[in-house]
């Protein structure tokens, strides 16, 4: 049996603590330790995960072959490059960085040192997405809605980089990475210095269109995605991991008296139930071991960031956008 893979977690706030919890339980993994700029937080999380709190980041990097990084977005590049230059594989929480220059620093460091850089776009592992993938065939129109109650965490960036980027990554994945050719957007800043709600209409080079809405001012959490293609229509609830595919019946012809069930077949979408974050971490570990890579690459993370920044720029230009009061 191969030796356990030594891993660490950098940044153990709300999300990083979940990384530590899952990694501590993964077979074939040794959670060597955790690091946080707040030592007491590292100590608390380390105790729960039965591992070691590190006071110095370089000491942790010297002991591991891979880390997950869940620090504030503005310091993603500095922390990630430091790890990559130490020859340590990195799973960087989304967004990859706060600017394309920083994203390029990360991607180039990973290439230069020949180590894996994966990005935490966890919705790729959502049960509903996994169930829909076998039926997807050239989506032409996609409509997503992601609403969440306000939380101070994440407000160091606009809602576009905080929440919408999940769906921008998904639609890029669904269209096969085809670049956007036109982006129109508007937004409103109410509770933070940055847009807390935004809507974007994105056209892609293959003719596909996505209408994407995100808000962190809602009372309830809603994460829904609808996908239209020539063979039918998908309705996915990403919050519950459920969905259905209304598939056109082959050979149907318009005729009087037809009912919907005569035209379409309802396929209930199902995939094995599993924690999406755990699946993401398993994919990262598998990639570091040189096995099958299923995670979001650094290059894909950069593409999602580039599109998100295009949306943010369109929001800033839109006459409909409302800025916060002075």
Secondary structure, 3 states (H helix, E strand, C coil): CCCCEEEEEECCCCCHHHHHHHHHHCCCEEEEEEECCCHHHHHHHHHHHCCEEECCHHHHHCCCCEEEECCCHHHHHHHHHHHHHCCCEEEEECCCCCCHHHHHHHHHHHHHHCCCEEEECHHHHCHHHHHHHHHCCCCCEEEEEEECCCCCCCCCCCHHHHHHHHHHHHHHHHCCCCCEEEEEEEEECCCCCCCCEEEEEEEECCCCEEEEEEECCCCCCEEEEEEEECCEEEEEECCCCEEEEEEECCCCCCCCCCCHHHHEEEEEECCCCCCHHHHHHHHHHHHHCCCCCCCEEHHHHHHHHHHHHHHHHHHHHCCCCECCCC
